[in-house]
Amino acid sequence: MIEFQFNRFRAYRISMKINDLSQQDTVFNQFLAEIRDVDIQGDSLRFRRNLERIGEIMAYEISKDLVFREKPVTTPLGTADCRIIDEQPVLATILRAGLPLHQGLLSYFDRAENTFISAYRKHHGDEDTFEVEVEYMASPTIGGKTVILCDPMMATGTSMVLSYKALLERGTPAHVHVAVVIASERGIRLVEENLPSDTTIWVGAIDPELTSRAYIVPGLGDAGDLAFGDKE
Ligand code: URA
């Protein structure tokens, strides 16, 4: 098990760049509505595919922040002055709910390196109290690279912060993008307090509340169960 200290008690307020993709009316909002909707989300194939589509849109939006370079490309009829991504990001995902979102990002950043981190809620008897434990990570080195750390639901923000701290065992990234479909205000605050101040946050929605079991309200329920079925 990996244990870390949080910077919960920082006295100053940091303001990260937050891109809320639901603020503009695009097809993104249709996919977001479908994963929230109790009459649609029960179709797990559609639920996973919608998370993938959201990941694809997020990849497109994040690509606008990446560095490009010129590349002359030979066509059958001549040479075209093209621009291509200079460096592929590392896609880091928290298991298991992050997998469809990861797949969507990977569809667009198709040469990316990949990190998988297992973070789970370890309950102590009752359902309301738990700790998040990070037990396993498979990752390339990330020193000097751009990392996209994704998780569909960011409730307390603890899994995101612990996953970031775990990643640091593989080096210090040049830049971190946090990609989340639904975040709570509390989760955003914890990330702002514990990740580098130049981190960019990409969200599909920021919801106001958490239940006593740290589920986001209105949220969508349990993303892992909706995508992959119940667990013990
Ligand atoms: N994880 C989920 O799947 N849903 C929530 O509301 C919070 C965490």
Boltz pocket constraint, residues with backbone or C-beta under 6 A from the ligand:
constraints:
  - pocket:
      binder: B
      contacts: [[A, 97], [A, 153], [A, 154], [A, 155], [A, 214], [A, 215], [A, 216], [A, 217], [A, 219], [A, 220], [A, 221], [A, 222], [A, 223], [A, 224]]
      max_distance: 6.0
